[in-house]
């Protein structure tokens, strides 16, 4: 796994199968098997996925949804 920046607060979200961000223009971004999440001061989301690819989702999305791997637990 890539080393993540220690000066940022990271949340473990590896219980999620995927997360989808929807934007006002009907565009969407789907990230499969996310592992870590950091929320920036501007509201953007930094996400590290299962392949250690880093994603940045800017603030401005209007809907976010995800499904947990166990299909039961609901976590914020």
N, C-alpha and C positions, 0 to 999 in steps of 0.2 A: 504494500500500500504506500502511496505517496505520503511524504511528510507534509502535514498541514501547518499553516502559519500559527505559531503558538500565541501570538498576541491577539488572535481572534477567538471568540467563543463559538465552539462547534457543538451541534446537537446530533446525536446518533439517531438516524432515521432508517436504519437498515431493516426495520420491521415492515417497511413499505414495499409493495410490488412495483408500484409506479406512482408518479405524481404528474398531474396535468395542469398547466397554467393557460387560462384563456384571456385574450386581450379584446378591447373594444372593437377592433377591426375584424373580429372573428378569427384571427390567427390564434394558433395554440402551439404549445411546446409540451412534449411528453418526455419524461425522463424515467427510464426503466431501471429498477433496482438501485435507487439512490442510497447512499451510505451516510453521508454527513451533510449538515446544513448549517450555514451561517447567515444571519440576517444583518445586512449592512445598515448604517445609520440612515441612509436614504430610503430604506425599505426593500432594496434589491435582495435577492436570494443567491448565495453562492452554494453550489451543490457539487459534491464529488460522487460520481456514479460507480457502478460495479467494475468498470474498466479503468478506474482512476482518471477518468476524463473530468475536467473541471468545467462547470457550466455557470453562467451568470444570467439570472433572470431579472431584468430591471423592474422597478416598481411601476405600477400602472396596469397590472393585470386586474381583471374584474372578477375572476373566479378561479379558485384552486380546489382540486379534488385529488384524492388518492385512495388506494385500496391496500389494506394490510395483508401480509402474507398468511396470517392465521384466519383472516376473513371475519374475525370476531372483535379483536381489540380495536378500540378507537382511541387514539392518543393525540394530544396537542402538545 
